[in-house]
Amino acid sequence: MRAPARLGLYGLLLAAVFAVAFAAAGALVPEELVRDWTQQSTQTHQESHQEGAEHGHGE
């Protein structure tokens, strides 16, 4: 098989693997878990900015 064909096949397979992983994550991970994780991440980020401001760091 020639190199361009191999690279094309590799790219297609890689895209397919990512598409399957994306679909599986959407089907298997509960929406509530995603919402809680996002909320926790936002709170942690805000707390780190507040702590930095108290110590003279950051914005």
DSSP file (Angstrom, degrees, kcal/mol; ACC not computed):
  #  RESIDUE AA STRUCTURE BP1 BP2  ACC     N-H-->O    O-->H-N    N-H-->O    O-->H-N    TCO  KAPPA ALPHA  PHI   PSI    X-CA   Y-CA   Z-CA
    1    1 A M              0   0    0      0, 0.0     2,-0.1     0, 0.0     0, 0.0   0.000 360.0 360.0 360.0 139.9    0.0    0.0    0.0
    2    2 A R     >  -     0   0    0      1,-0.1     4,-2.3     4,-0.0     3,-0.2  -0.386 360.0-110.6 -79.1 157.8    1.3    3.5   -0.8
    3    3 A A  H  > S+     0   0    0      1,-0.2     4,-2.8     2,-0.2     5,-0.2   0.886 114.6  51.4 -58.1 -46.5    2.0    6.1    1.8
    4    4 A P  H  > S+     0   0    0      0, 0.0     4,-2.3     0, 0.0    -1,-0.2   0.894 111.8  48.5 -60.6 -37.3   -0.8    8.5    0.9
    5    5 A A  H  > S+     0   0    0     -3,-0.2     4,-2.6     2,-0.2    -2,-0.2   0.910 111.8  49.2 -67.4 -41.2   -3.3    5.6    1.1
    6    6 A R  H  X S+     0   0    0     -4,-2.3     4,-2.7     2,-0.2    -1,-0.2   0.929 112.3  47.5 -62.5 -45.3   -2.0    4.4    4.4
    7    7 A L  H  X S+     0   0    0     -4,-2.8     4,-2.5     2,-0.2    -2,-0.2   0.893 112.3  50.0 -64.5 -39.1   -2.2    7.9    5.9
    8    8 A G  H  X S+     0   0    0     -4,-2.3     4,-2.3    -5,-0.2    -2,-0.2   0.922 112.2  47.0 -63.4 -44.6   -5.7    8.4    4.5
    9    9 A L  H  X S+     0   0    0     -4,-2.6     4,-2.6     2,-0.2     5,-0.2   0.908 111.7  51.3 -63.6 -42.5   -6.8    5.1    6.0
   10   10 A Y  H  X S+     0   0    0     -4,-2.7     4,-2.5     1,-0.2    -2,-0.2   0.922 110.2  49.5 -60.2 -44.6   -5.1    5.9    9.3
   11   11 A G  H  X S+     0   0    0     -4,-2.5     4,-2.4     2,-0.2    -2,-0.2   0.904 111.4  48.7 -62.0 -42.7   -6.9    9.3    9.4
   12   12 A L  H  X S+     0   0    0     -4,-2.3     4,-2.2     2,-0.2    -2,-0.2   0.914 112.8  47.2 -63.8 -43.6  -10.3    7.7    8.7
   13   13 A L  H  X S+     0   0    0     -4,-2.6     4,-2.4     2,-0.2    -2,-0.2   0.897 111.9  50.7 -65.6 -39.6   -9.8    5.1   11.4
   14   14 A L  H  X S+     0   0    0     -4,-2.5     4,-2.2     2,-0.2    -2,-0.2   0.915 110.8  48.6 -64.3 -43.1   -8.7    7.7   13.9
   15   15 A A  H  X S+     0   0    0     -4,-2.4     4,-2.3     1,-0.2    -1,-0.2   0.892 111.1  51.2 -63.0 -39.6  -11.8    9.8   13.1
   16   16 A A  H  X S+     0   0    0     -4,-2.2     4,-2.4     2,-0.2    -2,-0.2   0.902 108.4  51.1 -65.2 -41.1  -14.0    6.7   13.5
   17   17 A V  H  X S+     0   0    0     -4,-2.4     4,-2.4     1,-0.2    -2,-0.2   0.926 112.1  46.5 -62.6 -44.5  -12.4    5.9   16.9
   18   18 A F  H  X S+     0   0    0     -4,-2.2     4,-2.5     2,-0.2    -1,-0.2   0.886 111.4  51.9 -65.9 -37.9  -13.0    9.4   18.1
   19   19 A A  H  X S+     0   0    0     -4,-2.3     4,-2.3     2,-0.2    -2,-0.2   0.913 111.3  46.8 -64.5 -42.5  -16.6    9.4   16.8
   20   20 A V  H  X S+     0   0    0     -4,-2.4     4,-2.7     2,-0.2    -2,-0.2   0.910 112.8  49.5 -65.8 -41.9  -17.4    6.1   18.6
   21   21 A A  H  X S+     0   0    0     -4,-2.4     4,-2.4     2,-0.2    -2,-0.2   0.901 111.5  49.3 -63.7 -40.7  -15.8    7.4   21.8
   22   22 A F  H  X S+     0   0    0     -4,-2.5     4,-2.0     2,-0.2    -2,-0.2   0.923 113.7  45.6 -64.2 -44.9  -17.8   10.6   21.6
   23   23 A A  H  X S+     0   0    0     -4,-2.3     4,-1.7     2,-0.2    -2,-0.2   0.903 113.1  50.1 -66.1 -41.7  -21.0    8.8   21.0
   24   24 A A  H  X S+     0   0    0     -4,-2.7     4,-2.5     1,-0.2     5,-0.3   0.906 109.7  50.8 -64.8 -41.3  -20.3    6.3   23.8
   25   25 A A  H  X S+     0   0    0     -4,-2.4     4,-2.3     1,-0.2    -1,-0.2   0.914 109.7  50.6 -63.0 -41.9  -19.5    9.0   26.3
   26   26 A G  H  < S+     0   0    0     -4,-2.0    -1,-0.2     1,-0.2    -2,-0.2   0.840 117.0  40.7 -63.6 -32.8  -22.8   10.8   25.4
   27   27 A A  H  < S+     0   0    0     -4,-1.7    -2,-0.2    -5,-0.1    -1,-0.2   0.792 122.9  36.6 -85.7 -29.6  -24.7    7.5   26.0
   28   28 A L  H  < S+     0   0    0     -4,-2.5    -3,-0.2    -5,-0.2    -2,-0.2   0.751  98.7  76.1 -99.9 -26.8  -22.9    6.3   29.1
   29   29 A V  S  < S-     0   0    0     -4,-2.3    -1,-0.1    -5,-0.3     5,-0.0  -0.781  82.8-123.8 -92.5 121.2  -22.1    9.3   31.2
   30   30 A P     >  -     0   0    0      0, 0.0     4,-1.5     0, 0.0     3,-0.4  -0.334  11.3-129.8 -64.3 142.1  -25.2   10.7   33.0
   31   31 A E  H  > S+     0   0    0      1,-0.2     4,-2.5     2,-0.2     5,-0.2   0.845 107.7  59.6 -59.7 -35.6  -26.0   14.4   32.3
   32   32 A E  H  > S+     0   0    0      1,-0.2     4,-2.6     2,-0.2    -1,-0.2   0.887 102.7  51.9 -62.5 -39.2  -26.2   15.0   36.1
   33   33 A L  H  > S+     0   0    0     -3,-0.4     4,-2.3     2,-0.2    -1,-0.2   0.907 110.3  48.1 -63.5 -42.4  -22.6   13.9   36.5
   34   34 A V  H  X S+     0   0    0     -4,-1.5     4,-2.5     2,-0.2    -2,-0.2   0.921 112.0  49.5 -63.9 -44.3  -21.4   16.3   33.8
   35   35 A R  H  X S+     0   0    0     -4,-2.5     4,-2.4     1,-0.2    -2,-0.2   0.921 112.9  46.4 -61.9 -45.8  -23.4   19.2   35.3
   36   36 A D  H  X S+     0   0    0     -4,-2.6     4,-2.5     2,-0.2    -1,-0.2   0.902 112.9  49.8 -63.7 -41.5  -22.0   18.6   38.8
   37   37 A W  H  X S+     0   0    0     -4,-2.3     4,-2.2     2,-0.2    -2,-0.2   0.903 111.8  48.1 -65.0 -41.9  -18.4   18.3   37.5
   38   38 A T  H  X S+     0   0    0     -4,-2.5     4,-2.2     2,-0.2    -2,-0.2   0.914 112.6  48.7 -65.0 -43.1  -18.8   21.5   35.5
   39   39 A Q  H  X S+     0   0    0     -4,-2.4     4,-2.2     1,-0.2    -2,-0.2   0.917 111.9  48.7 -64.0 -43.5  -20.2   23.3   38.5
   40   40 A Q  H  X S+     0   0    0     -4,-2.5     4,-2.4     1,-0.2    -1,-0.2   0.893 110.7  51.3 -63.5 -40.5  -17.4   22.1   40.8
   41   41 A S  H  X S+     0   0    0     -4,-2.2     4,-2.1     1,-0.2    -1,-0.2   0.897 110.1  49.2 -63.9 -40.9  -14.7   23.1   38.2
   42   42 A T  H  X S+     0   0    0     -4,-2.2     4,-2.3     2,-0.2    -2,-0.2   0.907 111.4  49.1 -65.7 -42.3  -16.2   26.6   38.0
   43   43 A Q  H  X S+     0   0    0     -4,-2.2     4,-2.5     2,-0.2    -2,-0.2   0.919 111.3  49.1 -64.1 -43.9  -16.3   27.0   41.8
   44   44 A T  H  X S+     0   0    0     -4,-2.4     4,-2.1     1,-0.2    -1,-0.2   0.901 111.3  50.3 -62.2 -40.9  -12.7   25.8   42.2
   45   45 A H  H  X S+     0   0    0     -4,-2.1     4,-1.6     1,-0.2    -1,-0.2   0.911 111.7  47.3 -64.5 -43.0  -11.6   28.2   39.4
   46   46 A Q  H  X S+     0   0    0     -4,-2.3     4,-2.1     1,-0.2    -2,-0.2   0.894 110.7  52.2 -66.7 -39.9  -13.3   31.1   41.1
   47   47 A E  H  X S+     0   0    0     -4,-2.5     4,-2.5     1,-0.2    -1,-0.2   0.887 107.0  52.6 -63.9 -38.9  -11.9   30.3   44.5
   48   48 A S  H  X S+     0   0    0     -4,-2.1     4,-2.0     1,-0.2    -1,-0.2   0.876 109.7  49.1 -66.7 -35.5   -8.4   30.2   43.1
   49   49 A H  H  X S+     0   0    0     -4,-1.6     4,-2.0     2,-0.2    -1,-0.2   0.889 111.2  49.9 -68.5 -38.4   -8.9   33.6   41.6
   50   50 A Q  H  X S+     0   0    0     -4,-2.1     4,-1.9     2,-0.2    -2,-0.2   0.913 111.1  48.5 -65.9 -42.6  -10.2   35.0   45.0
   51   51 A E  H  X S+     0   0    0     -4,-2.5     4,-1.3     1,-0.2    -1,-0.2   0.891 110.9  51.4 -64.3 -39.4   -7.3   33.5   46.9
   52   52 A G  H  <>S+     0   0    0     -4,-2.0     5,-3.8     1,-0.2    -1,-0.2   0.888 109.2  50.1 -64.7 -39.3   -4.8   35.0   44.4
   53   53 A A  H ><5S+     0   0    0     -4,-2.0     3,-1.1     3,-0.2    -1,-0.2   0.858 106.7  55.2 -67.5 -35.5   -6.4   38.4   44.7
   54   54 A E  H 3<5S+     0   0    0     -4,-1.9    -1,-0.2     1,-0.2    -2,-0.2   0.812 111.2  45.0 -66.1 -29.9   -6.2   38.2   48.5
   55   55 A H  T 3<5S-     0   0    0     -4,-1.3    -1,-0.2    -3,-0.2    -2,-0.2   0.243 124.1-100.2 -99.5  12.0   -2.5   37.6   48.3
   56   56 A G  T < 5S+     0   0    0     -3,-1.1     2,-0.3     1,-0.3    -3,-0.2   0.674  85.6 118.9  81.7  16.7   -1.8   40.3   45.7
   57   57 A H      < +     0   0    0     -5,-3.8    -1,-0.3    -6,-0.2    -2,-0.1  -0.763  54.9  15.6-110.9 158.6   -1.7   38.0   42.7
   58   58 A G              0   0    0     -2,-0.3    -9,-0.0     1,-0.2    -8,-0.0  -0.445 360.0 360.0  86.8-153.9   -3.8   37.9   39.7
   59   59 A E              0   0    0     -2,-0.1    -1,-0.2   -10,-0.1    -6,-0.0   0.433 360.0 360.0 -85.0 360.0   -6.2   40.5   38.3
